[in-house]
């Protein structure tokens, strides 16, 4: 269908919506095909179906995930139907995108536990009451072996090996297991099952998203448009934001931690964070970043931290997060309220520092704890610790990890 005979008002709405869809994107595949579908949908008062899938491979989402979640909310605000797809079936396979080796398999209980947290976290960005929340086990668990054979017959191994991560692993003689080839087929079929008009994803998902366009055609459906978005660099300024790397800011992190972690990012990341996370909503901050004379990096960073905490936790929480940062980090005071924990030493009569920090979940990994010790960023009763193998005996002490995490710990025999 062409928009040539559309009214000027309809044409204006189409252009306005397409501009909103392009905002902040890396690539927009199938835009020309989408234009007449969008015009028809607007003319008929029929929303487009917009899909965003995430695998529950860990219990926590982070700011990197909010980049595409904000775009999904944009579609919701435009009057379309957002579909948040929880990949409980694909999580059993493991997404090979960007991986140099096979992902470890997750058991069903772990997947279910992780999935339970997703809707609550996503609701901080998306109005889930006006969205479809689906699980791809709904249709994939009902597939017969014959259905799988039919699905896999639509793509060749040679095409799969063109994929960058598979090609690199093949060239390096790193094992590629047969089940990993199934992942893009299942993700593609999700678009068939949901009759998606548009799919969103990170730029690392491009192969999977474009494959879905071909599979939809093979199943007699119009090909979805694909809009990819930039990957957010983690707080270390080097790698993609990831919980496993300890460089992430979690959606469910406390307001104090979100504020403090944003304040800790390198100045070199400031423009990227403002433009990528702003989702077109913060033109004033973007201008400040592009024109340094308009404001100093510390002031911009504080404003960014305030707006991100407000987005995730509300204005009052943002104010308290700002106060906490000023008191605890800038003035180096001890917070008024410090969480208290009691741990049993058992028969050994001693517990290692790494184990204590792990039990209290003050860092994501023991490797991160060791790194902080090396940087002299962990203190007990104000004394900086330099030995990661330190053992502690019965007693009570104030533990500080990094600049913002405090715990009053009592060890009992």
N, C-alpha and C positions, 0 to 999 in steps of 0.2 A: 504493500500500500504506500502510495506517495503522499507527502504533505503538500504537494503543489497546489491542490484545490482547497487546502485548509484555510480557515479564516485567519486574518492577521492576529487576532487575540489568541487563537490556538497555537499558531506558529511562535508567538512570543512566549507562551507557556512552555512549549517544547524546548526552545533555546535556553530559557531560564533554568529549566530542570537539567538539561545536558551540561550547562555550565557548572551547576552545583555538583553533578556527578564527577566532573573532571577535577574539581578542586582538590589539590593535594595528591593527586594520583601520579603514578609512574607511567602506566600505559592504560589505554582504553581500547580494548579489542572489540570489534563488532559494533562500533558506534553508528556507522552508516546503516547497518541492518536494524539497529535498535530504534533509530529515529522514527520510521513509520509505525513500528509497534507501540512506541510511546505515544505518538499522536493519536492512534486508534484507542489506546487505553484511556487517555485523557478525554477524548471525545465521548467515549461510552461510560465514563465514570468507573472504570475497572482498574484496580491497582495492579501494578507489576509485582512479580514475585522475586524477591531479592534474597539470595542465599549467602550465608557466612557460616562456614564450618570450623569447629575447633575440636581437636582430640583431647580427652581428659587424661593426658599423659603425666600430669602432675596436679596437685590440688590447687595450685595458685596461678591466677592470671596476673599479668603485669602491665605497665604502661605501654609496652610495645603492642599488646593486644588491643589497647584502647584506640589505636590509630584506625583500625578497620571497624571497630565497634562504633566509633563516632560517625564513620561514613554510613554504617547501617542505620544509625539513628537519623542521619540526614535524610535517607530514603523514607524512613518512617514519617518524618516531618513533612516530606513532599507528598504524603498520602499513599505510599506504596506499602506492600506487605513484607515486613522483615521476617526472615526465617533464620533463627539461630539454631544451627544443627550441631548437636553434641555427637562426636564421632566415637561412640562407645564400641562399635564394631571395628572401625579402622584403627582404633587404639590397640587392638589385639595384634594387628599387623605391624604397626610402627611406621610412621612417615619417613621415607628415606631422603626427603628433600634436604639438601645442604649437609648431608651426613657423609662422613668418610668411612664409616663402618656400620654394621647392622645394629639397629636399636635393640636393647634388651626387651624381651617380651614382658608384658604386664599381665598379672592374673586378673580374673573377673572381679574379685572383691575389691582390688585396688582401683580398678577402673570405675566401679560403681561409687566407691567412696569419693574419688576425685570429682566425678560427674555431679554429685550432690551439691558441691560447693559452687558450681559454675553459674547456675541460674541466679543465685544470690549476688554473686560478683558482677555478672553482666547487668543486673538490674540497676547498678549504680550509673550506668550509661544509657541503657535502653529501657523503654517502657515495655516490660515483658508481658504485661496484661493485654497489650495491643499487638503482640507478636506471636508468631508460631515458634514454639520450642519443640524440636523434634530430635529423635535418636535414630541413627542409621541402622541400628539393629532391628528396627521395626520391619524393614523390608529385606535386609541382607540375611537375617537369620531364617527367613522363610524361603530363601533361594535354594533350589535343588542343584545337584551337580550338573545337570543338563543346562540349567540357567547360567551357571558359572562358565561352562564351556562356550555357550553362545556369546556371553559377554567378552570373554578373552579372545574370541575369534575375530574381533574387530580391530585388532592392532597387532603389529609384528614385533618380534624381539629386536630386530634391527632398529625400528623406530624408538623402542624403549632405551636402547643403548646409545641413542643420540643425546639422551638426557645428560646434562652436565655432570651430576654427581655419580651416576652409573658409569659414564664414560671414563671419568677419572679413576674410579675404583677398578674398572676393568683393565685400564692401562697400567695401573699400579699392581695388578694381580691381587687386589684385596677381594676377599670372597663377597659375592653377591648371591644371596639365597633366593630360591625361587619364589617364596612367599612375598618378598619385597616387591616383585613385579606386579603383585595383585593390588598394591595400594592405589596407584593411579586409576586402575579399572574401577575399584569400589568408589573412590571419590567422584569419578566421572558418572557412575551410575546413580549416585545420590542426586545429581542434577536431573536425571531422567525421572526418578521416583518423585521428586518434588516439583517437576515441571518448572524449573527455574528459568526466569527471563534474564537475570543478571546474577553473577557470582562475584563476590569480593574476596580478596586475599592479599597476602604479602607478596612482594616481588619474587621471593624464593619459591612461590607456589605456581609460577607461570606455566610450567610444563603440565602439571595436573589440571589446571583450570582450562587450558586450551584443549587438552585431550577430551575434556567433558563436552566441548563444542562438537567435536567429531562424533563422539558416542551418541549424543542427543540426535544428531542427524541420522545416524544408523538406526535409531529406534523410532524414527519418523517424527521427531520433534524439531521445532525451530532451534537453532543454536543460540545458547545464552550469550549475552555480552559479558565480557570479563574486564574488571577494573582492578588493577594491582596498585599496591601502596608501598611506600618506602619502609625498610626495616629500621627500627630505632636502635641506635648504638647504646650499649650499656653504660652505666655510670663510670666504668673504668676508661671510657673513651676509646676502646679498641674493638671489642667484639660485639656482636649482636646481643641485645639484652636477653638474658637467660638466667633462670634460677640456679641451674647447675653450675654456672660460672660465678655466681655470687655478685653479679653486677646489675641486679634488677631492682625496680621499685614496684612493689606489689599493689594491686588494686585494693587488697584487704589489709595492707600495712596500716598501722595506726597513723592518725594525722601528724603526730610528732615525727614519726619515721619518714613519712612521705615528704614532709617539709624539709627535714634535715638532709635526706638523701638528694633532693633536688639541689639544695644549697651546696652539696659536695661535688657536683658534676664539674668537670673541667670547663673553663670559660670557652674553650674551642667548640664545645657541644651546644652552646647556648642558642645560637641561631637555628641549628637543626632541631633542637627540642621545641623551641617556640613555634617554628613553622610546621613541624610534623604533628605535634600534639595540639596545636591551636585549632586545627580543622576549619580554618577560615574565619574563626571567631575572634581572633586577637590581632587585627591589623595594626593597632597602635604599638603592641610589643614587637611585631615583625619590623615595623619602621624603626623602632629604637635599636634593634639588632643590626639592621642594615646601615643605619647612620649613627655610629658610635658617639658622635658629639651630642646626640639627643639624651643620653643617659649612660651611667657607668654600669659595668657588668654586674656588680653586686646588687644594685638597685633593681635591675631587670630580673636577676635571678630570684630575688625576694618576691617580686610581683608574680613571676612564673610559679613559684612554689605556692603562693597564696591562691592563685587561680586553680591550680591542679588539686589542691586539698579541698577547695570549695566544690569543685566538680565531683569529687569522690565522697566527701564527707559532710559538706555543707559549710556555710559561712562562719558559723560559731566555732566549729572544729578548726577551721583555717586560722581564725584569730588565736585560738589556744595553741595551735601548732607554732605560730609565729612567736608567741610569748615564750613558749618552751625553748625554742631555738635561741632566742635572745638571752634567756637566763642561763641555760645549761651549756650551750656551746660558746656563745660570744662572751659571757661573763664567767663561764666555767663553774657555775653553781651546781649544787646537787638538787635534783627536782624535789618538790614538796612530797610527792607520792612516789615511792620506790616499791616495785613488786617484791614481795617476800616469798622465799621458797625454802622448804626443808627437804634435805636429801639424806638418805640413809647410807652409811658407809659400809654396812654389812660386816663380814668377818675380817676384811682386810685392814680396817682401821684407817684407810686413806683413800682419797679419790683424786684422780688426775684432773688438772685444769681443763684439758681438752674434753674430757668426759662431762665435766660440770657444764661447760658452755654448750655442749651438744644436748644434754638433758634439758637445759633451759631454753634451747632453740634460739640462742642469741646470735648465732651465725648459721649460714646454710650448710656449711661443711667443715670438717676438721682442718682441711687444707686452708680454708679461709681464716680459721682461728690461728693456725700457725703463722700465716702471713701477717695477721694483726699483731701477734707477739713480736715478730721480727721487726715490725714498725714501731714497737713500744707503744701500742695503742690499746693495751689491756692493762688495767690496774686493779690492785686489791688494797682496799683501805688507803687509796691515794698513791700507793707505791707501784710504779710501772714494772711489769713482769717481762723478763727477757728470756726465760727458760720455758719452752712449751711442754717439757716433761714434768713440770712442777707438780708435786703431790701435796694435797691439803688434808689436814686432820680435823678432828672434831672442833667446832667453834662457829662463831658468826662473823661474817665479814661483808663489806660492801664491794661488789664486783662491778667494774665499769668496762664495757666492751665498745671500742670506738669512742665517738664523741657523745652519743646520745642514748646508749643502752645501759641501763643500770639494773642491778638486782641485789637485794639483801639476802644472803645465802646463809642458812644454818645447816651445818653438817653434824649429824648425830651418829653415835656408834651403835 
